[in-house]
Amino acid sequence: MSAARKQAAVSESRVVSADGTEIAFEQSGSGPVVILVASALADRSDTAKLAALLSERFTVINYDRRGRGASGDAGSYSVAREIDDIAALIEHSGGSASLFGSSSGAVLALRAAAGLSIDRLALYEPPFVVSAADNGPPRDLAQQVTTLLEQGRDSDAVKYFMTKVQGMPGIAVLFMKLMPKVWANLTGLARTLPYDIAVMGGTQQGKPLNAAEWAGVHATTRVLTGGKSPVAFQRAARALTELLPEADHRTLPGLNHGAVVMAPKKVAPQITEALQK
C-alpha cells in the first residue's frame, strides 16, 4: 500500500469522556479492536508507526491521552478519569477491545483492565520497582515535579523526570535540548507528568506488588521486556505475571525501554501474537 493510501485509511475522530472532556484519536485498519495507551511524555504521534503495523491485523485506536495532543483536559485530574477515557473509546468501538500500553501507559492499561471488560492485554515494560535492590524514583517525586511546574519551569520538570525517573544521563538530555522541535514537544507535555506519577501510585517503592490492587485484572496478558533494559524491568515483569491469573512474559533480545518508538517492527509481532492467540 502506498503512503498516500495508508494516510487515507486513517481517520481522525473524537469521543466525549464521562466528565465531558473530548478525547482525540485516529482509527485505522480492520479486525479486533486494540487501543494504544501512551507512556509519559508521549502522545499518539509516538505510537503512529506501531499503529500502522498493527492495523494490518487489527482495528487500531491510537489516541491522545487527556492533556496531550488534540485531546482536551479537565480542571482537576484523577486516574479514574483516564480510565473513563478508555471506557469511552471502548464504547465507541462497539463495547469490546484489547489494550496495549508501554511504560506508565502499561500500568494505566492494567488499572483500566481491573475495572473494565478488556479482551486481552499486551504490556511493554511496566516500570514497577519491586525490589529494594533496584533504584526507584525519589520519594518526593510528585512534589518536586509539581513545584517545578508551579514555578513555570516546564523544561526543568522534563529534565528532572528524565534524569531521576528514566535514568537518562544529563549529557543525553543536553543533546535532546539541542533539537528544538523534539524538546518543544516534550516540554509541551510536561504538564501531564503528574498524571503518570499518579498512575504509578506507590508501585515504585522497592516493595512487592500488592496482589489486591490487581485482583480485578482477569484478561489474558503478555508482558514484554527488552533484553538490553535494566534488570528491574525483568523483575517487575516476573512479579506481575506471577500475580495475574493468565499472564506470560517474553524478553525481546536487543531492545531497550524505548523500543516501542524506536523499534516498532520488532515489538509489533509480539503484540499481534498476544492479542490473537
Solvent accessible surface area in square Angstrom, and as a share of the most:
residue,aa,sasa,rsa
1,M,140,0.62
2,S,60,0.39
3,A,85,0.66
4,A,77,0.59
5,R,155,0.57
6,K,103,0.44
7,Q,132,0.59
8,A,86,0.67
9,A,55,0.43
10,V,53,0.31
11,S,65,0.42
12,E,104,0.46
13,S,50,0.32
14,R,112,0.41
15,V,16,0.09
16,V,95,0.55
17,S,5,0.03
18,A,87,0.68
19,D,58,0.30
20,G,48,0.46
21,T,10,0.06
22,E,79,0.36
23,I,0,0.00
24,A,0,0.00
25,F,1,0.00
26,E,45,0.20
27,Q,56,0.25
28,S,11,0.07
29,G,39,0.37
30,S,82,0.53
31,G,45,0.44
32,P,83,0.52
33,V,25,0.15
34,V,0,0.00
35,I,0,0.00
36,L,1,0.01
37,V,1,0.01
38,A,3,0.02
39,S,23,0.15
40,A,12,0.09
41,L,12,0.06
42,A,7,0.06
43,D,27,0.14
44,R,33,0.12
45,S,80,0.52
46,D,47,0.24
47,T,8,0.04
48,A,45,0.35
49,K,145,0.61
50,L,1,0.00
51,A,8,0.06
52,A,49,0.38
53,L,50,0.25
54,L,1,0.00
55,S,24,0.16
56,E,133,0.60
57,R,132,0.48
58,F,2,0.01
59,T,16,0.09
60,V,0,0.00
61,I,1,0.00
62,N,4,0.02
63,Y,1,0.01
64,D,3,0.01
65,R,1,0.00
66,R,0,0.00
67,G,27,0.26
68,R,2,0.01
69,G,56,0.54
70,A,40,0.31
71,S,14,0.09
72,G,28,0.27
73,D,65,0.34
74,A,32,0.24
75,G,93,0.90
76,S,70,0.45
77,Y,51,0.19
78,S,44,0.29
79,V,30,0.17
80,A,62,0.48
81,R,70,0.26
82,E,1,0.01
83,I,33,0.17
84,D,52,0.27
85,D,0,0.00
86,I,0,0.00
87,A,32,0.25
88,A,15,0.12
89,L,0,0.00
90,I,13,0.07
91,E,134,0.60
92,H,89,0.40
93,S,29,0.18
94,G,69,0.66
95,G,46,0.44
96,S,54,0.35
97,A,0,0.00
98,S,9,0.06
99,L,0,0.00
100,F,2,0.01
101,G,0,0.00
102,S,11,0.07
103,S,18,0.11
104,S,6,0.04
105,G,0,0.00
106,A,0,0.00
107,V,0,0.00
108,L,0,0.00
109,A,0,0.00
110,L,0,0.00
111,R,40,0.15
112,A,0,0.00
113,A,6,0.05
114,A,39,0.30
115,G,66,0.63
116,L,49,0.24
117,S,93,0.60
118,I,18,0.09
119,D,74,0.38
120,R,62,0.23
121,L,1,0.01
122,A,0,0.00
123,L,0,0.00
124,Y,1,0.00
125,E,1,0.00
126,P,1,0.01
127,P,20,0.13
128,F,2,0.01
129,V,12,0.07
130,V,20,0.12
131,S,28,0.18
132,A,97,0.75
133,A,85,0.66
134,D,17,0.09
135,N,152,0.78
136,G,34,0.32
137,P,16,0.10
138,P,41,0.26
139,R,181,0.66
140,D,67,0.35
141,L,12,0.06
142,A,52,0.40
143,Q,111,0.49
144,Q,70,0.31
145,V,0,0.00
146,T,47,0.27
147,T,45,0.26
148,L,18,0.09
149,L,10,0.05
150,E,134,0.60
151,Q,104,0.46
152,G,52,0.50
153,R,111,0.41
154,D,33,0.17
155,S,39,0.25
156,D,51,0.26
157,A,0,0.00
158,V,0,0.00
159,K,85,0.36
160,Y,40,0.15
161,F,12,0.05
162,M,7,0.03
163,T,36,0.21
164,K,111,0.47
165,V,40,0.23
166,Q,82,0.36
167,G,58,0.56
168,M,53,0.24
169,P,84,0.53
170,G,41,0.39
171,I,102,0.52
172,A,32,0.25
173,V,1,0.01
174,L,91,0.45
175,F,119,0.50
176,M,39,0.17
177,K,70,0.30
178,L,119,0.59
179,M,93,0.42
180,P,105,0.66
181,K,160,0.68
182,V,58,0.33
183,W,27,0.09
184,A,61,0.47
185,N,88,0.45
186,L,21,0.10
187,T,29,0.17
188,G,58,0.56
189,L,13,0.07
190,A,0,0.00
191,R,121,0.44
192,T,2,0.01
193,L,1,0.00
194,P,41,0.26
195,Y,25,0.10
196,D,2,0.01
197,I,25,0.13
198,A,47,0.36
199,V,0,0.00
200,M,10,0.04
201,G,43,0.42
202,G,59,0.56
203,T,11,0.06
204,Q,19,0.08
205,Q,51,0.22
206,G,14,0.13
207,K,128,0.54
208,P,115,0.73
209,L,20,0.10
210,N,89,0.45
211,A,57,0.44
212,A,79,0.61
213,E,67,0.30
214,W,5,0.02
215,A,68,0.53
216,G,29,0.28
217,V,0,0.00
218,H,127,0.57
219,A,11,0.09
220,T,29,0.17
221,T,1,0.01
222,R,3,0.01
223,V,0,0.00
224,L,0,0.00
225,T,0,0.00
226,G,0,0.00
227,G,42,0.40
228,K,141,0.60
229,S,12,0.08
230,P,84,0.53
231,V,80,0.46
232,A,20,0.16
233,F,31,0.13
234,Q,24,0.10
235,R,73,0.26
236,A,0,0.00
237,A,0,0.00
238,R,111,0.40
239,A,24,0.19
240,L,0,0.00
241,T,24,0.14
242,E,144,0.65
243,L,64,0.32
244,L,9,0.05
245,P,93,0.59
246,E,98,0.44
247,A,31,0.24
248,D,44,0.23
249,H,50,0.22
250,R,91,0.33
251,T,63,0.36
252,L,13,0.07
253,P,118,0.74
254,G,49,0.47
255,L,11,0.05
256,N,75,0.39
257,H,61,0.27
258,G,33,0.32
259,A,3,0.02
260,V,7,0.04
261,V,67,0.39
262,M,153,0.68
263,A,22,0.17
264,P,12,0.08
265,K,155,0.65
266,K,129,0.55
267,V,0,0.00
268,A,9,0.07
269,P,79,0.50
270,Q,37,0.16
271,I,0,0.00
272,T,21,0.12
273,E,78,0.35
274,A,3,0.02
275,L,12,0.06
276,Q,83,0.37
277,K,106,0.45
